[in-house]
Amino acid sequence: MFSFVSLSACCCLPCLITKPTKSPSSTPQEQSPPISIRRVERTSSRRSSGTSIRKPELVKAPKPPSSPPTKPNTDSNNEIKLIITAASPSSSSSSSTSQPTKMADRTLQQILTQLRSNPGAPYSEASSLLSKAKILLLQLKAATPTPGTNPAHLSLARDIYEQGALFSIRARNPDAFTRYVSQLQPFYEQPSTAANAAERNKVTGLYLLLLLTQGRYAEFHSELETLSTRAKENGGGEIEGDRFLGYPIKLERWLMEGSYDRVWKAMKSREVPSEEYGVFSEILTSQIRSEIASSSERAYPSLPLSSTKSLLFLDSEGAVIDFARQRGWLIRDGQIYFPSSAATTDGEGVVVGGAEEEGDEKEFSRMVIENVLGYARELETIV
């Protein structure tokens, strides 16, 4: 006969696992691993002789896999930083706007380098580069000086305009040169231009020479007054001491004095400050010759051909003959006869022109004398 072990219905092979409770004072390292207790109860039943049921055993439950410790504070901070960087519109907009500015700045530097390194370039090529530079200056809002403009961009604009003025003078384009000088005036009134006074005085001196050659003496002296006032305000010395400004000032003084030989020597010597100033030498020489010729016509009836060559600063007698024909002078036997008197075939001087003018002058003189005598008679009667 066999005896069977029966278990109660209510506890038929159940696994009662008790979960450990956490104490508030315990830390994750101090907590003991969870233990599962399996309880087996015996009931009274018949069993065979010699058989017994084992006592209840305590079985250790398997240790659950440990999860790595998390750092909530660090991860959350990183997430917040990433969110702020992605959502900030100022950083993206500033980076997007700085790129075109840097490109325009770099392109302007390249154009300025090309203009300075090749001063003898054709005016058409220089004009094309200057047009591109002006468009870039408009993009940088530096075409004219304003309080909010970057000083570096203002310096670039001033240098570009100065190169444009010099190329205009080399191309003998006075209108374009005058426009560039007008654009440069607001820049020259800025305090930052003191560091580049050499280029400023160079362009200003060329402008003074242009006014002098065009006979605009009132504007010439007005510009001198402005320069003198600016020099006193900035604590500078006399403007005549500058080699660019002093050159046109000396020429104007000698022209007013009639010292044409000093003007001629100055234009032919090393006193010319730069190559651009030599452009006006031909114009001034032509004006001096015209003034000397007009004075000679009023002062002399005729002059020897050899003396006229030195008087008019001409290189040869052939150049004198060409100049005399342009003026309408008569050349005979090595002598130049001016329009007021000419030589006849007999060699006797006769008046061929200006007879009516001489009669008018005599009539005017007679009227003046009569008026003076009339005033004297009236004064005598009054006394």
C-alpha positions as CSV (number, residue, x, y, z in Angstrom):
1,M,0.0,0.0,0.0
2,F,1.2,3.4,-0.8
3,S,0.5,6.5,1.1
4,F,0.0,9.9,-0.6
5,V,0.7,13.3,0.6
6,S,-2.2,15.7,0.1
7,L,-2.0,19.4,0.3
8,S,-4.8,21.7,1.3
9,A,-6.9,23.1,-1.5
10,C,-6.2,26.7,-0.4
11,C,-2.5,26.3,-0.5
12,C,-2.0,24.0,-3.4
13,L,1.5,24.8,-4.5
14,P,1.3,28.6,-4.2
15,C,4.3,30.9,-4.3
16,L,3.8,33.6,-1.8
17,I,6.5,36.2,-2.6
18,T,6.8,39.1,-0.2
19,K,8.2,42.3,-1.5
20,P,10.5,44.1,0.9
21,T,9.5,47.5,2.1
22,K,11.8,50.4,1.9
23,S,12.7,52.3,5.0
24,P,12.9,56.0,4.6
25,S,16.4,56.1,6.1
26,S,17.9,53.4,4.0
27,T,19.9,54.2,0.8
28,P,20.0,52.2,-2.4
29,Q,23.4,50.7,-1.4
30,E,22.2,49.6,2.1
31,Q,19.0,47.8,1.0
32,S,19.1,44.0,1.2
33,P,18.1,42.0,-1.9
34,P,14.5,40.9,-2.0
35,I,13.9,37.5,-0.5
36,S,11.0,35.2,-1.6
37,I,9.6,32.9,1.0
38,R,7.8,29.8,-0.1
39,R,5.7,28.2,2.6
40,V,4.6,24.7,2.4
41,E,2.0,23.5,4.9
42,R,1.4,20.0,5.9
43,T,-2.0,18.5,6.5
44,S,-3.0,15.5,8.3
45,S,-3.4,12.6,6.0
46,R,-2.6,9.1,5.8
47,R,0.8,8.3,4.8
48,S,2.6,5.2,4.4
49,S,4.7,3.9,7.1
50,G,8.2,5.3,7.0
51,T,7.5,8.3,4.7
52,S,7.6,12.0,5.9
53,I,7.3,15.4,4.4
54,R,10.3,17.7,4.3
55,K,10.3,20.8,6.5
56,P,9.6,24.2,4.9
57,E,12.7,25.7,3.3
58,L,13.6,29.3,2.6
59,V,14.5,29.8,-1.0
60,K,16.5,32.9,-2.1
61,A,15.0,34.7,-5.0
62,P,17.2,35.6,-8.0
63,K,18.8,39.1,-7.8
64,P,17.1,41.5,-10.3
65,P,19.5,43.1,-12.8
66,S,20.8,46.4,-11.5
67,S,20.0,49.4,-13.7
68,P,22.8,52.1,-14.1
69,P,22.4,55.2,-12.0
70,T,20.8,58.1,-13.8
71,K,21.8,61.7,-13.6
72,P,18.7,63.7,-14.0
73,N,20.1,67.0,-13.3
74,T,22.9,66.8,-15.9
75,D,20.7,65.4,-18.6
76,S,18.0,67.9,-18.1
77,N,20.5,70.8,-18.2
78,N,21.9,69.5,-21.5
79,E,18.4,69.2,-22.9
80,I,17.6,72.7,-21.8
81,K,20.7,74.1,-23.4
82,L,20.0,72.3,-26.6
83,I,16.5,73.6,-26.7
84,I,17.6,77.2,-26.0
85,T,20.2,77.0,-28.8
86,A,17.8,75.7,-31.3
87,A,15.0,78.1,-30.4
88,S,17.1,81.2,-30.2
89,P,16.5,83.3,-33.4
90,S,19.2,85.9,-32.8
91,S,22.1,83.6,-33.2
92,S,20.9,82.3,-36.5
93,S,20.0,85.7,-37.8
94,S,23.3,87.3,-36.8
95,S,25.2,84.5,-38.5
96,S,23.1,84.8,-41.7
97,T,23.6,88.6,-41.8
98,S,27.3,88.6,-41.1
99,Q,28.1,86.4,-44.1
100,P,27.1,89.0,-46.8
101,T,28.9,91.7,-44.8
102,K,32.1,89.8,-44.7
103,M,31.9,89.0,-48.4
104,A,31.3,92.6,-49.3
105,D,34.1,93.7,-47.1
106,R,36.5,91.2,-48.6
107,T,35.5,92.2,-52.2
108,L,36.1,95.9,-51.4
109,Q,39.5,95.1,-50.1
110,Q,40.3,93.2,-53.3
111,I,39.1,96.1,-55.5
112,L,41.1,98.6,-53.6
113,T,44.2,96.5,-53.9
114,Q,43.7,96.2,-57.7
115,L,43.3,100.0,-58.1
116,R,46.3,100.8,-56.0
117,S,48.6,98.3,-57.6
118,N,47.7,99.3,-61.2
119,P,47.5,103.1,-61.4
120,G,48.1,103.1,-65.1
121,A,45.1,100.9,-65.9
122,P,42.7,102.1,-68.6
123,Y,40.0,104.4,-67.2
124,S,37.2,102.0,-68.5
125,E,38.5,99.1,-66.4
126,A,39.0,101.4,-63.4
127,S,35.5,102.8,-63.8
128,S,34.0,99.3,-63.9
129,L,35.7,98.4,-60.7
130,L,34.6,101.6,-59.1
131,S,31.0,101.0,-60.0
132,K,31.1,97.6,-58.3
133,A,32.7,99.1,-55.3
134,K,29.9,101.7,-55.0
135,I,27.2,99.0,-55.1
136,L,29.0,97.2,-52.3
137,L,29.3,100.4,-50.3
138,L,25.5,100.8,-50.6
139,Q,25.0,97.3,-49.3
140,L,27.2,98.1,-46.3
141,K,25.4,101.5,-45.8
142,A,28.7,103.3,-46.1
143,A,28.3,105.4,-49.2
144,T,27.9,108.4,-47.0
145,P,29.1,108.8,-43.4
146,T,26.4,108.3,-40.7
147,P,26.8,108.0,-36.9
148,G,25.9,104.3,-37.0
149,T,28.3,103.3,-39.8
150,N,31.2,101.0,-39.0
151,P,34.5,103.1,-39.0
152,A,36.3,100.4,-41.0
153,H,33.7,100.7,-43.7
154,L,33.9,104.5,-43.8
155,S,37.7,104.2,-44.2
156,L,37.1,101.8,-47.1
157,A,34.6,104.2,-48.7
158,R,37.0,107.1,-48.4
159,D,39.9,105.1,-50.0
160,I,37.7,104.0,-52.9
161,Y,36.6,107.6,-53.6
162,E,40.1,108.9,-53.5
163,Q,41.2,106.3,-56.0
164,G,38.3,107.3,-58.2
165,A,39.4,110.9,-58.1
166,L,43.0,110.1,-59.0
167,F,41.9,107.9,-61.9
168,S,39.7,110.7,-63.1
169,I,42.6,113.2,-63.1
170,R,44.8,110.8,-65.0
171,A,42.1,110.4,-67.6
172,R,41.7,114.2,-67.8
173,N,38.1,114.0,-66.8
174,P,37.5,117.1,-64.7
175,D,33.7,116.5,-64.3
176,A,34.2,113.1,-62.8
177,F,37.0,114.4,-60.6
178,T,34.8,117.2,-59.2
179,R,32.0,114.6,-58.4
180,Y,34.5,112.5,-56.4
181,V,35.7,115.5,-54.5
182,S,32.1,116.4,-53.6
183,Q,31.6,112.8,-52.3
184,L,34.8,113.0,-50.3
185,Q,34.0,116.3,-48.5
186,P,31.7,114.6,-45.8
187,F,34.4,112.0,-45.1
188,Y,37.1,114.7,-44.7
189,E,35.0,116.4,-42.0
190,Q,35.2,113.2,-39.9
191,P,37.8,113.1,-37.1
192,S,39.0,109.7,-38.3
193,T,40.5,111.2,-41.5
194,A,43.4,112.7,-39.6
195,A,45.3,109.5,-39.9
196,N,45.2,109.6,-43.7
197,A,46.0,113.3,-44.1
198,A,48.5,112.7,-47.0
199,E,45.9,111.3,-49.4
200,R,43.4,114.0,-48.3
201,N,45.8,116.8,-49.0
202,K,46.8,115.3,-52.3
203,V,43.2,115.2,-53.6
204,T,42.6,118.7,-52.2
205,G,45.7,120.1,-53.8
206,L,44.6,118.7,-57.1
207,Y,41.2,120.3,-56.7
208,L,42.9,123.7,-56.0
209,L,44.9,123.3,-59.2
210,L,41.8,122.6,-61.1
211,L,40.1,125.7,-59.8
212,L,43.2,127.7,-60.7
213,T,43.4,126.4,-64.3
214,Q,39.7,127.1,-64.8
215,G,40.0,130.7,-63.6
216,R,37.7,130.1,-60.6
217,Y,39.7,132.3,-58.3
218,A,36.8,133.1,-55.9
219,E,36.3,129.4,-55.2
220,F,40.0,128.9,-54.9
221,H,40.3,131.4,-52.1
222,S,37.2,130.2,-50.4
223,E,38.7,126.7,-50.3
224,L,41.9,128.1,-48.9
225,E,39.9,129.7,-46.1
226,T,38.2,126.4,-45.3
227,L,41.5,124.6,-45.2
228,S,43.1,127.2,-42.9
229,T,40.2,127.1,-40.5
230,R,40.3,123.3,-40.4
231,A,44.0,123.3,-39.8
232,K,43.7,125.7,-36.9
233,E,40.9,123.6,-35.3
234,N,43.0,120.5,-35.5
235,G,46.1,122.2,-34.1
236,G,48.0,121.9,-37.4
237,G,50.6,124.2,-38.9
238,E,50.4,126.4,-41.9
239,I,48.8,124.7,-44.9
240,E,51.4,126.2,-47.2
241,G,54.0,124.0,-45.5
242,D,52.4,120.9,-46.9
243,R,54.0,119.8,-50.2
244,F,50.6,119.0,-51.8
245,L,48.8,122.1,-50.7
246,G,51.7,124.5,-50.9
247,Y,52.3,123.9,-54.6
248,P,49.0,125.3,-55.9
249,I,49.2,128.2,-53.4
250,K,52.6,129.3,-54.7
251,L,51.6,129.0,-58.3
252,E,48.5,131.2,-57.7
253,R,50.6,133.8,-56.0
254,W,53.2,133.9,-58.7
255,L,50.5,134.1,-61.4
256,M,49.0,137.1,-59.7
257,E,52.4,138.8,-59.4
258,G,53.1,138.1,-63.1
259,S,56.2,136.0,-62.2
260,Y,55.6,133.6,-65.0
261,D,59.2,132.5,-65.1
262,R,58.9,131.2,-61.5
263,V,55.8,129.3,-62.4
264,W,57.5,127.8,-65.4
265,K,60.5,126.7,-63.4
266,A,58.3,125.2,-60.7
267,M,56.4,123.1,-63.2
268,K,59.6,121.9,-64.9
269,S,61.4,121.1,-61.7
270,R,61.1,118.4,-59.0
271,E,58.8,120.6,-57.0
272,V,55.8,118.9,-58.7
273,P,54.5,116.7,-55.8
274,S,53.3,113.7,-57.8
275,E,52.5,112.4,-61.3
276,E,48.9,113.6,-61.1
277,Y,50.0,117.2,-60.6
278,G,51.9,117.1,-63.9
279,V,48.6,116.8,-65.7
280,F,47.9,120.5,-65.0
281,S,51.3,121.6,-66.2
282,E,50.2,121.7,-69.8
283,I,47.0,123.6,-69.0
284,L,48.9,126.2,-66.9
285,T,51.5,126.6,-69.6
286,S,48.9,127.2,-72.2
287,Q,47.3,129.9,-70.0
288,I,50.6,131.5,-69.2
289,R,51.4,131.8,-72.9
290,S,48.0,133.2,-73.7
291,E,48.4,135.9,-71.0
292,I,51.9,136.8,-72.1
293,A,50.8,137.0,-75.7
294,S,47.9,139.3,-74.8
295,S,50.2,141.6,-72.8
296,S,52.7,141.7,-75.6
297,E,50.1,142.7,-78.1
298,R,49.2,145.7,-76.0
299,A,52.7,146.7,-75.0
300,Y,54.7,146.2,-78.3
301,P,54.1,146.8,-81.9
302,S,56.5,144.0,-82.8
303,L,59.1,141.6,-81.3
304,P,62.0,139.7,-82.6
305,L,61.4,136.0,-83.3
306,S,64.2,134.9,-81.0
307,S,63.0,137.0,-78.1
308,T,59.4,135.7,-78.5
309,K,60.7,132.1,-78.2
310,S,62.1,132.7,-74.7
311,L,59.3,135.0,-73.7
312,L,56.6,132.3,-74.5
313,F,58.7,129.4,-73.1
314,L,58.8,127.6,-76.4
315,D,61.4,125.1,-77.4
316,S,62.1,126.2,-81.0
317,E,61.4,129.0,-83.6
318,G,59.2,126.5,-85.5
319,A,57.0,126.3,-82.4
320,V,56.9,130.2,-82.3
321,I,55.8,130.3,-85.9
322,D,53.0,127.8,-85.3
323,F,51.9,129.8,-82.2
324,A,52.0,133.1,-84.1
325,R,49.8,131.8,-86.9
326,Q,47.2,130.6,-84.3
327,R,47.2,134.1,-82.9
328,G,47.0,135.8,-86.3
329,W,50.4,137.5,-86.0
330,L,52.4,138.5,-89.1
331,I,56.0,137.2,-89.4
332,R,58.4,139.0,-91.7
333,D,62.2,139.1,-91.8
334,G,62.6,137.5,-88.4
335,Q,60.2,139.9,-86.8
336,I,56.7,139.3,-85.4
337,Y,54.2,142.0,-86.0
338,F,51.1,142.1,-83.8
339,P,47.6,142.8,-85.2
340,S,47.7,146.5,-84.2
341,S,50.5,147.1,-86.7
342,A,51.9,145.3,-89.7
343,A,54.7,145.8,-92.2
344,T,54.1,147.1,-95.7
345,T,56.1,146.0,-98.7
346,D,58.2,149.2,-98.2
347,G,59.0,148.2,-94.6
348,E,57.1,151.2,-93.2
349,G,54.7,150.5,-90.4
350,V,51.2,151.5,-91.1
351,V,48.1,151.0,-89.1
352,V,46.0,148.2,-90.6
353,G,43.9,147.4,-87.6
354,G,42.6,149.1,-84.6
355,A,42.0,152.5,-86.3
356,E,38.4,152.7,-85.1
357,E,39.4,151.7,-81.6
358,E,42.0,154.4,-81.5
359,G,39.4,157.0,-82.6
360,D,37.0,155.8,-79.9
361,E,39.7,156.2,-77.3
362,K,40.4,159.8,-78.4
363,E,36.8,160.6,-78.3
364,F,36.4,159.2,-74.8
365,S,39.5,161.1,-73.6
366,R,38.1,164.4,-75.0
367,M,34.8,163.8,-73.2
368,V,36.6,163.2,-69.9
369,I,38.6,166.4,-70.3
370,E,35.5,168.5,-71.0
371,N,33.8,167.1,-68.0
372,V,36.7,167.8,-65.7
373,L,36.9,171.4,-67.0
374,G,33.1,171.8,-66.5
375,Y,33.4,170.6,-62.8
376,A,36.3,173.1,-62.3
377,R,34.2,176.1,-63.6
378,E,31.2,175.1,-61.3
379,L,33.5,174.9,-58.3
380,E,34.9,178.3,-59.1
381,T,31.5,179.9,-59.3
382,I,30.5,178.4,-56.0
383,V,33.6,179.7,-54.2
